[in-house]
Amino acid sequence: MKEDLMDIICCPLDKSELELEVIRRDDEEILEGRLVCTECGEEYPVEEGIPNLLPPDMREA
């Protein structure tokens, strides 16, 4: 995931801003991390460079 994507994505539940917590990155992309909603606190994983913005009840365990 490119970091400038943060300018256009928001929490799918309440449309609030997301904060990015980076676990692993390369020169150009964030490979692992999580996005955390500033209002509801819901967390969305970033795995293999892909943010999973599905609501919690729609994600696979």
Chimera marker file (.cmm) of the C-alpha trace (Angstrom):
<marker_set name="trace">
<marker id="1" x="0.000" y="0.000" z="0.000" r="1" g="1" b="0" radius="0.5"/>
<marker id="2" x="1.326" y="3.426" z="-0.894" r="1" g="1" b="0" radius="0.5"/>
<marker id="3" x="1.322" y="5.860" z="2.019" r="1" g="1" b="0" radius="0.5"/>
<marker id="4" x="-0.391" y="8.580" z="-0.026" r="1" g="1" b="0" radius="0.5"/>
<marker id="5" x="-3.491" y="6.335" z="-0.124" r="1" g="1" b="0" radius="0.5"/>
<marker id="6" x="-4.124" y="7.640" z="3.416" r="1" g="1" b="0" radius="0.5"/>
<marker id="7" x="-5.368" y="10.885" z="1.824" r="1" g="1" b="0" radius="0.5"/>
<marker id="8" x="-8.410" y="9.173" z="0.300" r="1" g="1" b="0" radius="0.5"/>
<marker id="9" x="-9.392" y="6.224" z="2.514" r="1" g="1" b="0" radius="0.5"/>
<marker id="10" x="-11.594" y="6.394" z="5.599" r="1" g="1" b="0" radius="0.5"/>
<marker id="11" x="-13.248" y="4.067" z="8.083" r="1" g="1" b="0" radius="0.5"/>
<marker id="12" x="-15.996" y="2.119" z="6.286" r="1" g="1" b="0" radius="0.5"/>
<marker id="13" x="-18.145" y="2.101" z="9.434" r="1" g="1" b="0" radius="0.5"/>
<marker id="14" x="-18.287" y="5.796" z="10.339" r="1" g="1" b="0" radius="0.5"/>
<marker id="15" x="-16.286" y="7.562" z="7.579" r="1" g="1" b="0" radius="0.5"/>
<marker id="16" x="-13.744" y="8.947" z="10.084" r="1" g="1" b="0" radius="0.5"/>
<marker id="17" x="-10.014" y="9.293" z="9.482" r="1" g="1" b="0" radius="0.5"/>
<marker id="18" x="-7.684" y="6.334" z="9.833" r="1" g="1" b="0" radius="0.5"/>
<marker id="19" x="-4.265" y="6.354" z="11.473" r="1" g="1" b="0" radius="0.5"/>
<marker id="20" x="-1.540" y="4.161" z="10.024" r="1" g="1" b="0" radius="0.5"/>
<marker id="21" x="0.674" y="1.971" z="12.209" r="1" g="1" b="0" radius="0.5"/>
<marker id="22" x="3.501" y="0.487" z="10.125" r="1" g="1" b="0" radius="0.5"/>
<marker id="23" x="4.984" y="-2.896" z="11.026" r="1" g="1" b="0" radius="0.5"/>
<marker id="24" x="7.008" y="-3.563" z="7.862" r="1" g="1" b="0" radius="0.5"/>
<marker id="25" x="7.751" y="-1.515" z="4.754" r="1" g="1" b="0" radius="0.5"/>
<marker id="26" x="10.070" y="-1.468" z="1.788" r="1" g="1" b="0" radius="0.5"/>
<marker id="27" x="11.343" y="1.586" z="-0.080" r="1" g="1" b="0" radius="0.5"/>
<marker id="28" x="8.029" y="2.405" z="-1.738" r="1" g="1" b="0" radius="0.5"/>
<marker id="29" x="5.189" y="0.600" z="0.043" r="1" g="1" b="0" radius="0.5"/>
<marker id="30" x="3.831" y="-0.413" z="3.417" r="1" g="1" b="0" radius="0.5"/>
<marker id="31" x="3.819" y="-4.207" z="3.452" r="1" g="1" b="0" radius="0.5"/>
<marker id="32" x="2.361" y="-4.894" z="6.905" r="1" g="1" b="0" radius="0.5"/>
<marker id="33" x="0.609" y="-2.760" z="9.439" r="1" g="1" b="0" radius="0.5"/>
<marker id="34" x="-2.799" y="-1.689" z="10.556" r="1" g="1" b="0" radius="0.5"/>
<marker id="35" x="-5.198" y="1.165" z="10.069" r="1" g="1" b="0" radius="0.5"/>
<marker id="36" x="-6.995" y="2.392" z="13.181" r="1" g="1" b="0" radius="0.5"/>
<marker id="37" x="-10.125" y="4.557" z="13.124" r="1" g="1" b="0" radius="0.5"/>
<marker id="38" x="-9.708" y="7.776" z="15.104" r="1" g="1" b="0" radius="0.5"/>
<marker id="39" x="-13.370" y="7.693" z="16.230" r="1" g="1" b="0" radius="0.5"/>
<marker id="40" x="-14.588" y="4.124" z="16.744" r="1" g="1" b="0" radius="0.5"/>
<marker id="41" x="-11.159" y="2.513" z="17.285" r="1" g="1" b="0" radius="0.5"/>
<marker id="42" x="-11.800" y="-0.325" z="14.816" r="1" g="1" b="0" radius="0.5"/>
<marker id="43" x="-8.624" y="-1.828" z="13.356" r="1" g="1" b="0" radius="0.5"/>
<marker id="44" x="-8.093" y="-2.855" z="9.742" r="1" g="1" b="0" radius="0.5"/>
<marker id="45" x="-5.057" y="-4.973" z="8.829" r="1" g="1" b="0" radius="0.5"/>
<marker id="46" x="-2.587" y="-4.277" z="6.030" r="1" g="1" b="0" radius="0.5"/>
<marker id="47" x="-1.191" y="-7.594" z="4.814" r="1" g="1" b="0" radius="0.5"/>
<marker id="48" x="1.178" y="-8.094" z="1.877" r="1" g="1" b="0" radius="0.5"/>
<marker id="49" x="0.661" y="-4.441" z="0.969" r="1" g="1" b="0" radius="0.5"/>
<marker id="50" x="-3.133" y="-4.710" z="0.780" r="1" g="1" b="0" radius="0.5"/>
<marker id="51" x="-5.407" y="-2.904" z="3.256" r="1" g="1" b="0" radius="0.5"/>
<marker id="52" x="-8.445" y="-4.970" z="4.313" r="1" g="1" b="0" radius="0.5"/>
<marker id="53" x="-11.206" y="-2.421" z="4.821" r="1" g="1" b="0" radius="0.5"/>
<marker id="54" x="-14.024" y="-4.901" z="5.191" r="1" g="1" b="0" radius="0.5"/>
<marker id="55" x="-16.158" y="-4.405" z="8.303" r="1" g="1" b="0" radius="0.5"/>
<marker id="56" x="-15.120" y="-6.776" z="11.108" r="1" g="1" b="0" radius="0.5"/>
<marker id="57" x="-18.140" y="-9.078" z="10.708" r="1" g="1" b="0" radius="0.5"/>
<marker id="58" x="-17.340" y="-9.624" z="7.021" r="1" g="1" b="0" radius="0.5"/>
<marker id="59" x="-13.668" y="-10.616" z="7.438" r="1" g="1" b="0" radius="0.5"/>
<marker id="60" x="-12.566" y="-14.220" z="7.469" r="1" g="1" b="0" radius="0.5"/>
<marker id="61" x="-11.162" y="-15.476" z="10.758" r="1" g="1" b="0" radius="0.5"/>
<link id1="1" id2="2" r="1" g="1" b="0" radius="0.2"/>
<link id1="2" id2="3" r="1" g="1" b="0" radius="0.2"/>
<link id1="3" id2="4" r="1" g="1" b="0" radius="0.2"/>
<link id1="4" id2="5" r="1" g="1" b="0" radius="0.2"/>
<link id1="5" id2="6" r="1" g="1" b="0" radius="0.2"/>
<link id1="6" id2="7" r="1" g="1" b="0" radius="0.2"/>
<link id1="7" id2="8" r="1" g="1" b="0" radius="0.2"/>
<link id1="8" id2="9" r="1" g="1" b="0" radius="0.2"/>
<link id1="9" id2="10" r="1" g="1" b="0" radius="0.2"/>
<link id1="10" id2="11" r="1" g="1" b="0" radius="0.2"/>
<link id1="11" id2="12" r="1" g="1" b="0" radius="0.2"/>
<link id1="12" id2="13" r="1" g="1" b="0" radius="0.2"/>
<link id1="13" id2="14" r="1" g="1" b="0" radius="0.2"/>
<link id1="14" id2="15" r="1" g="1" b="0" radius="0.2"/>
<link id1="15" id2="16" r="1" g="1" b="0" radius="0.2"/>
<link id1="16" id2="17" r="1" g="1" b="0" radius="0.2"/>
<link id1="17" id2="18" r="1" g="1" b="0" radius="0.2"/>
<link id1="18" id2="19" r="1" g="1" b="0" radius="0.2"/>
<link id1="19" id2="20" r="1" g="1" b="0" radius="0.2"/>
<link id1="20" id2="21" r="1" g="1" b="0" radius="0.2"/>
<link id1="21" id2="22" r="1" g="1" b="0" radius="0.2"/>
<link id1="22" id2="23" r="1" g="1" b="0" radius="0.2"/>
<link id1="23" id2="24" r="1" g="1" b="0" radius="0.2"/>
<link id1="24" id2="25" r="1" g="1" b="0" radius="0.2"/>
<link id1="25" id2="26" r="1" g="1" b="0" radius="0.2"/>
<link id1="26" id2="27" r="1" g="1" b="0" radius="0.2"/>
<link id1="27" id2="28" r="1" g="1" b="0" radius="0.2"/>
<link id1="28" id2="29" r="1" g="1" b="0" radius="0.2"/>
<link id1="29" id2="30" r="1" g="1" b="0" radius="0.2"/>
<link id1="30" id2="31" r="1" g="1" b="0" radius="0.2"/>
<link id1="31" id2="32" r="1" g="1" b="0" radius="0.2"/>
<link id1="32" id2="33" r="1" g="1" b="0" radius="0.2"/>
<link id1="33" id2="34" r="1" g="1" b="0" radius="0.2"/>
<link id1="34" id2="35" r="1" g="1" b="0" radius="0.2"/>
<link id1="35" id2="36" r="1" g="1" b="0" radius="0.2"/>
<link id1="36" id2="37" r="1" g="1" b="0" radius="0.2"/>
<link id1="37" id2="38" r="1" g="1" b="0" radius="0.2"/>
<link id1="38" id2="39" r="1" g="1" b="0" radius="0.2"/>
<link id1="39" id2="40" r="1" g="1" b="0" radius="0.2"/>
<link id1="40" id2="41" r="1" g="1" b="0" radius="0.2"/>
<link id1="41" id2="42" r="1" g="1" b="0" radius="0.2"/>
<link id1="42" id2="43" r="1" g="1" b="0" radius="0.2"/>
<link id1="43" id2="44" r="1" g="1" b="0" radius="0.2"/>
<link id1="44" id2="45" r="1" g="1" b="0" radius="0.2"/>
<link id1="45" id2="46" r="1" g="1" b="0" radius="0.2"/>
<link id1="46" id2="47" r="1" g="1" b="0" radius="0.2"/>
<link id1="47" id2="48" r="1" g="1" b="0" radius="0.2"/>
<link id1="48" id2="49" r="1" g="1" b="0" radius="0.2"/>
<link id1="49" id2="50" r="1" g="1" b="0" radius="0.2"/>
<link id1="50" id2="51" r="1" g="1" b="0" radius="0.2"/>
<link id1="51" id2="52" r="1" g="1" b="0" radius="0.2"/>
<link id1="52" id2="53" r="1" g="1" b="0" radius="0.2"/>
<link id1="53" id2="54" r="1" g="1" b="0" radius="0.2"/>
<link id1="54" id2="55" r="1" g="1" b="0" radius="0.2"/>
<link id1="55" id2="56" r="1" g="1" b="0" radius="0.2"/>
<link id1="56" id2="57" r="1" g="1" b="0" radius="0.2"/>
<link id1="57" id2="58" r="1" g="1" b="0" radius="0.2"/>
<link id1="58" id2="59" r="1" g="1" b="0" radius="0.2"/>
<link id1="59" id2="60" r="1" g="1" b="0" radius="0.2"/>
<link id1="60" id2="61" r="1" g="1" b="0" radius="0.2"/>
</marker_set>
